[in-house]
Amino acid sequence: MEYSVIVHKAEEGGYWVEVPALPGCYSQGETLEETLSNAKEAIELYLEVLREERRAVPRDEEVVFKVNVAA
């Protein structure tokens, strides 16, 4: 499965991510590579808990694009 993540620069340095399809699923890291690796682990753990609790696993149907506009 694939999940969209939104990467944010953290004010104190590094990055943090949110997973829109999985409410409450967040992670962070010092580098972008570390942040994405941590996000993958957070998603896997989130899904593991859902399965253990016999809850439905949400599908990610988000499509994320960046749109340029004149400022």
N, C-alpha and C positions, 0 to 999 in steps of 0.2 A: 504494500500500500504506500501511497505517497500522501504527504500532508504539506500544505502551504505553511510557511513560517514568515513572520514579519520581524525583520531585524532592526533594532534601534541602537543608536549609539548611547551609551550610558554616560551621564554627566560626570561621574567620577573616573571615567576611563573604561575601555572595553566595550562590550556589547551585551544586549539582552534580547531575547526573542519571545514571541508569543505565538501560540498555535490557535488560530481562530476556530477551527473545527472542534477543538478540545478545550472547553472552558476551564480556566484555571491552570492550564499547562504552559509553564514558562521555564526559561533557563537563561544562563548567562555564561560569559567567558571573557578572557582577556583579549584573545584574538578572534577574528572571524571564524577561522578553522576550528578553534576550540569551542566557540559558541555553537556552531552547527553540529559538532560532534556531541556536545552536551544536550542539544535539542533533540537529537536522534534518541539518545538514551532516555530523556524525559518522556518522549512519545512512547517508546517501547514499554516503559514502566507504567505509564498511564493506561495503555491498552491492556497490559497484563492484569492490572487491578480490575478493569471493566470485565474482563473474561472471568476472573476469579469470582466476581460478584454476579456473574451471569447477566450482565447488562449489555445492551446493544452497543456495538462498536460503531461510532459515527464515521461516515464517509466524508472525505473532503471534496466538496463540490465547488470550492472557491477557485476563481481564476483571477490572478493578480496581474495587473498591468500598471506601468507608470505612464502618465500622460503629461506631455510638455505643454505648458501654456505660457503666453506672454505675461510678464509681471508688470 
